[in-house]
């Protein structure tokens, strides 16, 4: 089977992979995996289709968001996703939808994101957000950054509601569940 996968011989890979030719037979499964992944569709942490998202937040890109290469800095993507989350979790007066800010807070327990395309200044992006699931004290949000219909990045965040007095997770409030249910 390995002869069929690499009929030109193992030495053909010595210029492509960062391994000596003698090590190639031992890494054949890795080489095969790399070849398959390079030709298949890219998997992302969340959907890249604009129609998947229910809530959108418009954010103007700033010149200060760029780096020396002239594109939007990778750290800014996290800030854009945060803007999308804040838009549906907080009210215009600064209070949040879970209840009193002195009683509860939100904590990001996990965030994963994929950079799909380079973004350039100037422009306005739309951050699409959707609640993927709700647990007892946490919920998962899927998000994507769009310019028009083109997706530039996707993210998945797990957010935990925390009791400010005990600093431990708290059950999602009824009001929060109602808001999240609409997303």
Secondary structure, DSSP 8 states (H G I E B T S, - for coil): -HHHHTTT-GGGGTTTSSS-GGGGGGGHHHHHHHHHHHHS----SS---GGG-SEEEEEE--GGGB-TTSBB-HHHHHHHHHHHHHHHHB-TTS-BTTB-TTTEEEEEEEEEEEE-S--BSS-EEEEEEEEEEE-SSEEEEEEEEEETTEEEEEEEEEEEEEETTT-SB----HHHHHHHHT-
